Amino acid sequence: MTDDRESLRQKMLVPVLKAIDSPGLTSTRIPGVKLYRSDDLTTAAPAIYEPNLCLILQGEKEVWLGDELLEYGELRYLLAPVALPVTCKIITASRDKPYLALSVSLDLDELTDLVIDMPRKSTTAETPTRGIAVGDADLTLITVFHRLIELLESPEDIPVVLPLIKRELLYRVLLSPLGSRLREFARVDSQAYRISKVTEILRAQYKQPLRIKELAEAAHLSESGLFQAFKAVTSMSPLQFQKQLRLNEARRIMLYEGAEASTASYKVGYESPSQFSREYSRLFGAPPRADVTRFRQSL
């Protein structure tokens, strides 16, 4: 069984290396599928993970959600059914053997439709599950990933075959040891699902003042219930979540739009540049200008 998994991994490396011959994140011709390559180790860096399923084909990575550390390497996958601010670090990579990963976007509506078609299972209703987890990909799941990767070399098959493969991929994860966790985010009556909707509101309105009462009403929870459920899923409060959304977006604006720190801070909803600078330094380890300079010099 181990030899079969390794054989499929080796087969996947060929089209992946062909599709991404330089470091960085690459969108592929397959909608919702991205590849990432790093030839070097990286320092811990904050990021926003979109809802996705990520399989490592080569190398190792560490991901922190708050104080919780998750480590995963070759043929292990990370499941994130909800958007989350995390800190990540590549710990195994080299030019001869680069870190390589494949990510597939997750759509909760598609997931819900699939769960409806599956046999019902007993649920643990009241305590929402953490919004991120790591698992081992078994041979069946790796086989589905392999068929997905094969679409890189047969793009004419994508319109017809991709929806079938993505549905099977979700199905196999639902049958895996992480399946109950994923199922919670598909159940519209679960707190995990409600919190996923709250995170969508926060992402759409991250520039606006935080209105806990409105968020609680949207989630059909009391304000205290919202705080408890939100922290259970994301490991942080709604305010901390909003801050990380704002600061990551401000960093993107400075790096890729060339904006000054004061301009970026106003664009993401800060009224005080000094407060922005303090909170930015706490998250990224340096004031805005120094962090942007450091990042550009590392390229």
SULZIFEN-V394406 format. One record per residue. N is the residue number from 1. RES is the residue in three letters. OMEGA is omega in whole degrees, 0 to 359 (999 if undefined). NEAR is the number of other ideal C-beta (glycine too) atoms within 10 Angstrom. D_CENTER is the distance of its C-alpha to the mean C-alpha in Angstrom with 2 decimals. Layout:
n,res,omega,near,d_center
N,RES,OMEGA,NEAR,D_CENTER
N,RES,OMEGA,NEAR,D_CENTER
//
This chain:
n,res,omega,near,d_center
1,MET,179,7,28.90
2,THR,179,8,27.34
3,ASP,179,7,29.21
4,ASP,179,11,27.91
5,ARG,180,18,24.24
6,GLU,178,13,25.06
7,SER,178,13,27.03
8,LEU,178,19,24.20
9,ARG,179,20,21.91
10,GLN,179,11,24.71
11,LYS,180,14,25.14
12,MET,182,23,21.54
13,LEU,185,15,21.85
14,VAL,180,12,24.67
15,PRO,179,17,23.13
16,VAL,179,21,19.88
17,LEU,177,15,22.04
18,LYS,183,10,24.17
19,ALA,183,16,21.42
20,ILE,184,20,19.91
21,ASP,178,9,22.82
22,SER,184,8,21.64
23,PRO,176,16,18.86
24,GLY,180,10,15.75
25,LEU,182,12,13.15
26,THR,171,15,15.06
27,SER,182,10,14.81
28,THR,176,20,17.07
29,ARG,177,10,19.82
30,ILE,182,21,17.89
31,PRO,178,12,16.22
32,GLY,182,15,12.48
33,VAL,179,22,12.51
34,LYS,177,18,11.70
35,LEU,178,22,13.08
36,TYR,178,22,12.78
37,ARG,171,22,15.92
38,SER,178,19,17.29
39,ASP,184,15,20.96
40,ASP,170,12,20.98
41,LEU,179,14,19.63
42,THR,173,15,17.66
43,THR,179,9,18.09
44,ALA,184,13,15.57
45,ALA,177,14,13.76
46,PRO,179,16,11.79
47,ALA,174,14,8.75
48,ILE,176,14,6.59
49,TYR,173,19,2.81
50,GLU,173,15,3.97
51,PRO,185,20,5.04
52,ASN,174,18,5.16
53,LEU,187,23,7.41
54,CYS,178,20,7.83
55,LEU,176,24,11.48
56,ILE,178,24,13.27
57,LEU,181,25,16.66
58,GLN,180,22,18.17
59,GLY,181,22,17.85
60,GLU,183,17,16.04
61,LYS,171,24,13.27
62,GLU,178,16,13.01
63,VAL,176,22,10.20
64,TRP,167,16,11.69
65,LEU,189,22,10.91
66,GLY,179,15,14.26
67,ASP,183,6,16.82
68,GLU,181,11,15.11
69,LEU,173,11,14.60
70,LEU,178,17,12.90
71,GLU,176,12,14.35
72,TYR,184,21,13.91
73,GLY,188,15,15.86
74,GLU,178,17,17.54
75,LEU,166,22,17.10
76,ARG,182,17,14.69
77,TYR,177,24,11.35
78,LEU,180,23,8.20
79,LEU,178,21,7.68
80,ALA,182,23,5.31
81,PRO,184,27,7.82
82,VAL,178,23,7.44
83,ALA,184,19,6.03
84,LEU,169,24,6.47
85,PRO,182,23,8.32
86,VAL,170,22,8.31
87,THR,184,16,10.77
88,CYS,185,18,10.59
89,LYS,176,16,13.68
90,ILE,187,22,14.95
91,ILE,176,15,18.04
92,THR,179,16,19.60
93,ALA,175,21,20.29
94,SER,180,13,23.49
95,ARG,179,8,25.07
96,ASP,181,6,26.75
97,LYS,186,12,23.71
98,PRO,170,21,20.54
99,TYR,181,25,17.03
100,LEU,180,22,15.64
101,ALA,180,22,12.38
102,LEU,176,23,11.62
103,SER,180,20,8.55
104,VAL,181,19,9.53
105,SER,179,14,8.48
106,LEU,177,22,9.37
107,ASP,183,12,12.26
108,LEU,178,18,13.50
109,ASP,176,8,16.96
110,GLU,180,15,17.17
111,LEU,180,23,16.07
112,THR,178,15,18.75
113,ASP,181,13,21.31
114,LEU,181,18,20.82
115,VAL,178,22,21.18
116,ILE,182,11,24.33
117,ASP,182,8,25.78
118,MET,176,13,25.25
119,PRO,180,5,27.72
120,ARG,177,8,27.18
121,LYS,177,10,26.39
122,SER,182,6,27.28
123,THR,178,12,24.66
124,THR,201,10,24.44
125,ALA,203,11,24.20
126,GLU,182,8,24.36
127,THR,181,11,21.87
128,PRO,184,23,18.27
129,THR,177,21,15.83
130,ARG,186,19,13.04
131,GLY,179,27,9.62
132,ILE,180,22,8.20
133,ALA,180,18,10.52
134,VAL,179,18,11.75
135,GLY,176,17,14.54
136,ASP,177,14,17.14
137,ALA,178,24,17.33
138,ASP,186,15,20.92
139,LEU,181,13,23.17
140,THR,180,11,22.75
141,LEU,179,23,18.97
142,ILE,178,24,19.36
143,THR,178,16,22.10
144,VAL,176,19,19.94
145,PHE,180,23,17.43
146,HIS,179,16,20.66
147,ARG,176,15,21.97
148,LEU,180,22,18.87
149,ILE,180,25,19.35
150,GLU,178,15,23.03
151,LEU,176,19,22.44
152,LEU,183,20,21.96
153,GLU,175,11,25.68
154,SER,186,9,26.82
155,PRO,179,11,25.34
156,GLU,180,8,28.18
157,ASP,189,13,26.71
158,ILE,184,17,23.34
159,PRO,183,9,24.53
160,VAL,190,8,26.08
161,VAL,185,16,24.17
162,LEU,180,16,20.48
163,PRO,179,12,20.50
164,LEU,181,10,22.27
165,ILE,181,22,19.95
166,LYS,179,23,16.75
167,ARG,179,16,18.78
168,GLU,178,17,19.94
169,LEU,177,19,16.54
170,LEU,180,23,15.54
171,TYR,181,18,19.06
172,ARG,178,18,18.93
173,VAL,178,24,15.84
174,LEU,178,19,17.73
175,LEU,183,13,20.69
176,SER,176,19,19.01
177,PRO,177,11,19.16
178,LEU,185,20,15.72
179,GLY,181,19,17.12
180,SER,178,14,18.53
181,ARG,180,20,15.28
182,LEU,181,23,13.74
183,ARG,180,23,17.16
184,GLU,181,24,17.17
185,PHE,178,26,14.49
186,ALA,182,23,16.75
187,ARG,186,17,19.93
188,VAL,179,11,20.94
189,ASP,183,9,23.23
190,SER,176,20,20.76
191,GLN,178,24,19.64
192,ALA,179,23,16.00
193,TYR,181,21,16.27
194,ARG,179,23,18.16
195,ILE,177,26,15.73
196,SER,178,23,12.95
197,LYS,176,16,15.69
198,VAL,178,23,16.41
199,THR,177,22,13.01
200,GLU,178,15,13.65
201,ILE,180,16,17.06
202,LEU,180,20,16.05
203,ARG,180,15,13.87
204,ALA,186,9,16.87
205,GLN,187,16,19.38
206,TYR,180,18,17.95
207,LYS,186,14,21.21
208,GLN,174,12,23.40
209,PRO,182,8,24.90
210,LEU,179,16,23.20
211,ARG,185,13,25.17
212,ILE,182,14,24.51
213,LYS,181,9,27.25
214,GLU,178,13,25.77
215,LEU,179,22,22.31
216,ALA,178,21,24.16
217,GLU,179,13,26.24
218,ALA,181,15,23.35
219,ALA,183,20,21.94
220,HIS,179,12,25.53
221,LEU,170,19,25.45
222,SER,180,12,27.72
223,GLU,179,12,26.54
224,SER,177,9,26.67
225,GLY,177,14,24.91
226,LEU,181,24,22.07
227,PHE,182,17,21.73
228,GLN,182,15,21.85
229,ALA,181,23,19.39
230,PHE,180,29,16.87
231,LYS,178,17,17.17
232,ALA,182,16,16.98
233,VAL,190,28,13.55
234,THR,184,28,12.02
235,SER,179,20,14.68
236,MET,178,17,15.92
237,SER,175,15,18.28
238,PRO,180,22,17.77
239,LEU,178,13,19.55
240,GLN,178,15,17.39
241,PHE,180,24,14.25
242,GLN,179,22,16.25
243,LYS,181,22,17.44
244,GLN,174,22,14.16
245,LEU,181,21,13.31
246,ARG,185,22,16.85
247,LEU,176,24,16.97
248,ASN,178,18,13.95
249,GLU,178,18,15.50
250,ALA,178,26,18.89
251,ARG,178,23,17.97
252,ARG,181,14,16.84
253,ILE,180,18,20.15
254,MET,184,22,22.19
255,LEU,191,15,20.85
256,TYR,176,8,20.90
257,GLU,176,10,23.44
258,GLY,182,10,25.76
259,ALA,173,18,26.19
260,GLU,182,13,27.88
261,ALA,182,21,26.26
262,SER,178,13,28.48
263,THR,180,14,27.58
264,ALA,182,26,23.82
265,SER,179,26,24.29
266,TYR,182,16,26.31
267,LYS,182,16,23.97
268,VAL,172,20,21.13
269,GLY,178,19,23.62
270,TYR,176,22,25.26
271,GLU,183,9,29.03
272,SER,177,11,29.82
273,PRO,181,16,29.04
274,SER,176,9,30.03
275,GLN,178,11,27.61
276,PHE,182,23,24.83
277,SER,179,17,25.95
278,ARG,183,11,26.11
279,GLU,176,18,22.64
280,TYR,181,25,21.21
281,SER,179,15,23.15
282,ARG,183,10,21.90
283,LEU,188,18,18.20
284,PHE,175,20,18.69
285,GLY,179,14,21.90
286,ALA,176,14,24.22
287,PRO,186,15,25.63
288,PRO,184,23,24.16
289,ARG,181,13,26.78
290,ALA,179,12,26.76
291,ASP,180,19,23.00
292,VAL,178,20,23.03
293,THR,179,12,26.10
294,ARG,181,13,24.64
295,PHE,182,15,21.52
296,ARG,178,9,23.82
297,GLN,181,7,26.21
298,SER,182,9,23.62
299,LEU,999,7,23.02
//
